[in-house]
Amino acid sequence: MNGQLKSNRYIHKVHDKNTQSYVYANLMHNEIFDVPTEFDPFFTQALETPNHPNVEDNPLAIVAKNILIRKRFLLPVDYDELESLKATYNHNKHNSTYANYAIVLTHSCNLRCVYCNQMHAGSKWQDNEIQTIKRLLERAVASLRFLDLTWWGGEPLLKISLIQHLSSYAIQLCDHYGVNYGANISTNGVLLSPDNCRTLKQCKVNRIQITIDGPQEIHDKQRLATNGSGTYKQVLTGIENLVNSYNVIKKFVMIRMNLSVDTPTSLAAWQPLLDDLSSYKEFIKLAFTPVVSTFRFSQSNVVDSNEFIARFSDAIATAKEMGFYLAESGGLLREPGKLYCTAVTSRNYFILPGLRLTKCTHRFNDPAEDCGRLNHDGSMSVYERANEWNSFSPFECTACRECTVLPACMGGCQAIDFDDPSGLRCHIKHAIHHMILQSPDRKKIAGQN
């Protein structure tokens, strides 16, 4: 190496009109900081001409260059960012010490959401199939360091006793083999009674996703009980019950908001929801998410990903100002090299009644999309369809290799085509500047953190 430097290929610079500063983000190394406008020329010069001798003549230019070197905005010329990122990605993808199995407890649901992609009909679990799941876990834990179970539906809380039964077995197995155990659940929140919340805590369910589709007026139109009534108030009660049961765990609840073209955009419409959630800020994250089209919900109802952030910018900015922790498109930059979805690994499957194996919730209704079958001895028969998921790598895609947002995206959702009209496959690319501005990790003064 000859001491020559180059600019990191994954740098983004955004002007913040509110603070009159420039925000510098290094997506490759998760570094993000503000630079006051008057000092920005020194940082710009160092990035554009890092080897220019004049830099050494100005104390401020030297400070700027040293910050950029320390935070790896400037790298040795022979450093290959793409190969480094690929190594991290492959390590995560092929980590044989970790497994996640998402168990679809039931196809039934107590809600009839207007955009739901499930049929609410299908096989039910048989006793011998539950025994097969236990044998799968027995096979798995002997070679694992981490086992993660996801409870899915339908509405998984309709089968709370099955959660108890399988959790107890999995926890005992993990304790015996010295394996770290964790679990999460995706629920509509309506059945989060105090008793159910206590049960989830006992079952070590430490991550919980609940959906609130924005302001009450739209939530109660989109997320209906089977009798046609709205569910907003019931979900809020469920969140309160969770907080009362899990009060020692912070930010363990993800509030997912599926937003459509019908979702109000005015701050006046959003403020009551943010006020309703404000007392739970210590315990929740907010995820502003565009709803996707399904066989029940046409593409015309979907907000284009290029317009999504601008459309809901007032609500997102106000949520940040109120102290909410914003996830994903709201501002949280992903860990570089982290898999966008663990469906692309060989130790991640949804397990459905009938012992069907699939990779994605959008594939539940079509057995032709199945990726395999769980055998009665707990082994898996894997179909060729699974290999299409397991072999995916963004480094085999020219558009991904050339994209300056790759560390934060890693190829996006495999279930969505790159040419999908919604643009959702590349939604992080479209939202990256907003995510940088809203990031909770911004450091206010360059070099002091």
SULKA-V79310 format. One record per residue. N is the residue number from 1. PSI is psi as a letter, one per 40 degrees, with the letter a starting at -180 (999 if undefined). NEAR is the number of other ideal C-beta (glycine too) atoms within 8 Angstrom. D_LAST is the distance of its C-alpha to the last C-alpha in Angstrom with 1 decimal. Layout:
N:PSI:NEAR:D_LAST / N:PSI:NEAR:D_LAST
//
This chain:
1:h:6:28.9 / 2:e:4:29.4 / 3:e:5:25.8 / 4:i:8:26.0 / 5:i:11:23.1 / 6:i:10:23.2 / 7:h:11:21.1 / 8:h:13:20.2 / 9:e:8:22.9 / 10:f:12:20.8 / 11:h:13:18.6 / 12:i:12:19.1 / 13:h:8:18.5 / 14:h:10:19.4 / 15:h:7:20.2 / 16:h:11:19.4 / 17:d:5:22.5 / 18:d:4:21.4 / 19:e:6:18.3 / 20:f:7:19.8 / 21:i:11:16.8 / 22:h:12:16.4 / 23:h:15:14.4 / 24:h:15:13.9 / 25:h:13:14.3 / 26:g:14:15.0 / 27:d:16:17.3 / 28:d:13:18.2 / 29:e:9:14.9 / 30:f:10:13.4 / 31:h:10:10.5 / 32:h:13:10.3 / 33:i:15:8.9 / 34:i:14:11.0 / 35:h:12:12.6 / 36:i:8:15.1 / 37:d:8:18.6 / 38:d:4:19.5 / 39:e:11:16.9 / 40:d:11:17.6 / 41:d:6:20.6 / 42:d:13:18.8 / 43:d:15:16.7 / 44:d:8:20.0 / 45:d:12:21.9 / 46:d:14:19.7 / 47:d:11:20.1 / 48:d:7:23.7 / 49:g:7:24.8 / 50:e:13:22.4 / 51:e:6:25.3 / 52:h:7:26.7 / 53:d:6:27.4 / 54:d:7:26.8 / 55:d:13:23.0 / 56:e:7:23.4 / 57:e:6:25.2 / 58:h:9:22.5 / 59:d:5:19.6 / 60:d:8:17.5 / 61:d:14:18.6 / 62:d:10:17.6 / 63:d:10:14.0 / 64:d:14:13.9 / 65:d:13:15.7 / 66:d:8:13.5 / 67:d:13:10.4 / 68:d:13:12.9 / 69:d:10:14.3 / 70:d:6:11.3 / 71:e:10:10.5 / 72:f:11:14.3 / 73:d:14:15.3 / 74:h:13:17.7 / 75:i:11:19.8 / 76:i:9:22.9 / 77:d:9:26.0 / 78:e:5:27.6 / 79:h:8:25.0 / 80:h:6:26.5 / 81:d:11:24.0 / 82:d:9:27.0 / 83:d:7:28.3 / 84:d:10:25.0 / 85:d:13:24.6 / 86:d:9:28.3 / 87:d:8:28.0 / 88:d:10:25.3 / 89:d:14:27.5 / 90:d:9:30.6 / 91:d:9:29.2 / 92:d:10:28.3 / 93:d:10:31.7 / 94:f:7:33.8 / 95:h:8:32.3 / 96:e:6:35.6 / 97:e:7:34.2 / 98:h:11:33.3 / 99:i:10:35.7 / 100:h:10:35.7 / 101:h:13:39.1 / 102:h:12:39.4 / 103:h:12:42.7 / 104:g:13:44.4 / 105:d:13:46.2 / 106:i:14:48.4 / 107:e:14:49.1 / 108:i:9:50.1 / 109:i:14:48.1 / 110:e:10:48.6 / 111:i:13:47.1 / 112:g:8:48.4 / 113:i:9:45.4 / 114:d:10:46.5 / 115:e:14:44.4 / 116:h:11:44.6 / 117:e:11:45.2 / 118:i:10:47.2 / 119:e:7:50.9 / 120:f:8:50.9 / 121:i:4:53.8 / 122:a:9:54.2 / 123:i:7:55.0 / 124:i:6:54.3 / 125:h:10:53.2 / 126:i:7:56.1 / 127:d:6:56.1 / 128:d:7:56.6 / 129:d:11:53.5 / 130:d:12:51.3 / 131:d:8:52.7 / 132:d:14:51.6 / 133:d:13:48.0 / 134:d:11:48.1 / 135:d:11:49.5 / 136:d:14:46.7 / 137:d:14:44.1 / 138:d:10:46.2 / 139:d:9:46.1 / 140:d:12:42.4 / 141:d:13:40.8 / 142:d:7:42.5 / 143:e:6:40.2 / 144:i:12:37.0 / 145:d:6:33.9 / 146:h:11:32.8 / 147:h:15:35.3 / 148:h:12:34.2 / 149:i:15:37.0 / 150:h:12:36.9 / 151:h:14:39.6 / 152:i:13:40.8 / 153:a:16:43.8 / 154:a:13:45.5 / 155:h:14:44.2 / 156:d:14:43.4 / 157:e:12:43.9 / 158:e:13:47.5 / 159:f:10:47.6 / 160:d:10:45.7 / 161:d:6:48.3 / 162:d:10:47.7 / 163:d:17:43.9 / 164:d:11:44.9 / 165:d:9:47.3 / 166:d:13:45.2 / 167:d:13:42.1 / 168:d:9:44.0 / 169:d:10:45.4 / 170:d:13:42.0 / 171:d:11:40.3 / 172:d:8:43.2 / 173:d:12:43.1 / 174:d:13:39.4 / 175:d:8:39.8 / 176:d:7:42.7 / 177:e:9:41.0 / 178:f:5:37.6 / 179:h:11:36.0 / 180:h:7:32.9 / 181:h:13:34.2 / 182:i:11:32.6 / 183:i:15:34.2 / 184:i:13:33.6 / 185:i:15:35.9 / 186:h:9:36.3 / 187:i:14:38.5 / 188:e:14:39.8 / 189:e:13:39.1 / 190:d:12:42.7 / 191:e:13:43.8 / 192:g:14:40.8 / 193:i:8:43.1 / 194:d:8:42.2 / 195:d:6:44.2 / 196:d:12:42.7 / 197:d:15:39.1 / 198:d:9:40.0 / 199:d:11:41.5 / 200:d:13:38.5 / 201:d:10:36.4 / 202:d:7:39.0 / 203:e:12:39.0 / 204:f:10:35.3 / 205:h:13:34.5 / 206:e:8:30.8 / 207:h:10:29.9 / 208:h:12:32.1 / 209:h:11:32.4 / 210:i:15:34.4 / 211:h:12:35.4 / 212:h:13:35.7 / 213:f:13:36.7 / 214:a:13:35.2 / 215:i:11:37.3 / 216:d:10:40.3 / 217:d:8:42.9 / 218:d:13:41.8 / 219:d:15:40.8 / 220:e:12:44.3 / 221:d:9:45.9 / 222:d:13:44.0 / 223:g:14:43.7 / 224:i:14:47.2 / 225:i:11:48.9 / 226:d:7:52.1 / 227:e:4:54.1 / 228:e:5:52.3 / 229:i:7:50.3 / 230:i:11:46.6 / 231:e:15:44.1 / 232:d:11:41.2 / 233:d:8:42.0 / 234:d:9:42.7 / 235:d:16:39.3 / 236:d:9:37.6 / 237:d:9:39.7 / 238:d:16:38.7 / 239:d:16:35.0 / 240:d:9:35.8 / 241:d:13:37.8 / 242:d:14:35.0 / 243:d:11:32.5 / 244:d:9:35.1 / 245:d:11:35.7 / 246:f:11:32.2 / 247:e:7:30.5 / 248:e:3:28.5 / 249:h:8:26.8 / 250:i:5:24.0 / 251:f:9:23.8 / 252:e:9:26.8 / 253:h:14:28.7 / 254:h:11:28.2 / 255:h:13:30.1 / 256:h:10:31.3 / 257:h:12:32.8 / 258:h:11:35.3 / 259:h:13:35.8 / 260:a:15:38.8 / 261:e:7:40.5 / 262:e:7:42.0 / 263:h:12:38.8 / 264:i:9:38.5 / 265:e:8:35.7 / 266:i:7:35.9 / 267:d:8:33.4 / 268:d:5:36.5 / 269:d:11:37.4 / 270:d:14:34.0 / 271:d:9:33.2 / 272:d:9:35.6 / 273:d:11:34.1 / 274:d:13:30.5 / 275:d:7:32.0 / 276:d:7:33.9 / 277:e:14:30.8 / 278:d:10:28.5 / 279:e:4:29.6 / 280:e:11:28.5 / 281:d:11:24.9 / 282:d:6:23.6 / 283:e:13:25.8 / 284:i:14:25.9 / 285:i:12:24.3 / 286:h:13:25.9 / 287:h:13:27.0 / 288:h:13:28.7 / 289:h:10:31.1 / 290:h:13:34.1 / 291:i:12:37.3 / 292:i:11:39.2 / 293:i:9:42.9 / 294:a:9:45.3 / 295:e:4:49.1 / 296:e:7:49.0 / 297:h:12:46.4 / 298:i:6:47.1 / 299:d:7:44.7 / 300:e:5:45.5 / 301:e:11:43.6 / 302:h:14:40.4 / 303:h:12:37.7 / 304:h:8:36.9 / 305:d:13:33.4 / 306:d:6:33.0 / 307:e:8:33.7 / 308:d:16:32.2 / 309:d:11:28.7 / 310:d:6:30.3 / 311:d:8:33.1 / 312:f:12:30.9 / 313:d:9:28.0 / 314:d:10:28.9 / 315:d:13:29.0 / 316:d:15:25.7 / 317:d:9:23.9 / 318:d:12:25.5 / 319:d:12:24.7 / 320:d:13:20.9 / 321:d:6:21.4 / 322:e:9:23.4 / 323:e:6:20.6 / 324:i:13:22.0 / 325:h:10:20.1 / 326:h:16:21.3 / 327:i:10:22.3 / 328:b:11:23.3 / 329:e:13:24.6 / 330:e:14:23.1 / 331:e:14:19.6 / 332:h:12:18.6 / 333:h:12:18.0 / 334:i:12:19.9 / 335:h:5:18.9 / 336:h:12:19.9 / 337:e:10:23.5 / 338:h:8:24.2 / 339:h:10:27.8 / 340:d:11:28.4 / 341:h:7:31.2 / 342:e:7:32.5 / 343:e:10:36.0 / 344:e:12:35.8 / 345:i:11:35.9 / 346:e:5:39.2 / 347:f:8:38.3 / 348:h:12:37.7 / 349:i:11:40.7 / 350:h:13:42.0 / 351:h:13:45.1 / 352:i:12:47.7 / 353:i:13:51.0 / 354:e:7:53.6 / 355:f:12:51.1 / 356:i:11:49.9 / 357:h:15:46.6 / 358:i:12:44.5 / 359:e:12:41.0 / 360:i:9:40.3 / 361:d:8:41.3 / 362:e:7:42.8 / 363:e:11:45.3 / 364:d:14:46.8 / 365:e:6:49.8 / 366:h:6:51.0 / 367:d:5:52.2 / 368:e:4:52.6 / 369:e:8:48.8 / 370:i:12:48.7 / 371:e:12:46.9 / 372:a:12:49.0 / 373:i:10:50.8 / 374:h:14:50.2 / 375:i:10:53.2 / 376:e:7:54.8 / 377:e:6:53.8 / 378:e:13:50.1 / 379:i:8:49.8 / 380:h:10:48.8 / 381:h:8:51.0 / 382:h:8:48.6 / 383:i:9:49.9 / 384:d:5:49.1 / 385:d:10:47.2 / 386:d:13:44.5 / 387:d:8:44.1 / 388:d:8:43.2 / 389:d:12:40.1 / 390:d:9:39.3 / 391:e:6:39.6 / 392:h:10:37.3 / 393:h:10:34.6 / 394:e:12:32.7 / 395:e:9:33.0 / 396:e:5:36.7 / 397:h:10:36.3 / 398:d:5:36.1 / 399:d:7:34.4 / 400:d:11:31.6 / 401:d:10:31.2 / 402:e:5:30.9 / 403:h:10:28.6 / 404:e:8:25.0 / 405:e:13:24.1 / 406:d:14:25.5 / 407:d:12:22.4 / 408:e:12:22.1 / 409:d:15:25.8 / 410:f:13:27.6 / 411:e:11:30.9 / 412:a:12:31.0 / 413:h:8:33.8 / 414:d:13:36.7 / 415:e:8:39.2 / 416:h:11:38.6 / 417:i:5:40.1 / 418:d:8:38.2 / 419:e:4:40.8 / 420:h:9:40.8 / 421:d:5:41.5 / 422:d:12:38.7 / 423:e:11:36.0 / 424:d:12:34.4 / 425:d:10:34.1 / 426:f:13:31.4 / 427:d:13:30.0 / 428:d:14:26.3 / 429:d:9:27.0 / 430:d:11:28.6 / 431:e:12:25.8 / 432:d:12:22.7 / 433:d:8:21.8 / 434:d:12:22.2 / 435:d:16:20.2 / 436:d:14:17.2 / 437:d:10:17.7 / 438:e:12:18.2 / 439:h:12:15.5 / 440:e:9:14.0 / 441:e:7:10.8 / 442:h:10:10.0 / 443:h:10:6.7 / 444:d:6:8.6 / 445:h:8:7.7 / 446:h:12:7.3 / 447:e:7:5.7 / 448:e:6:3.8 / 449:999:5:0.0
//
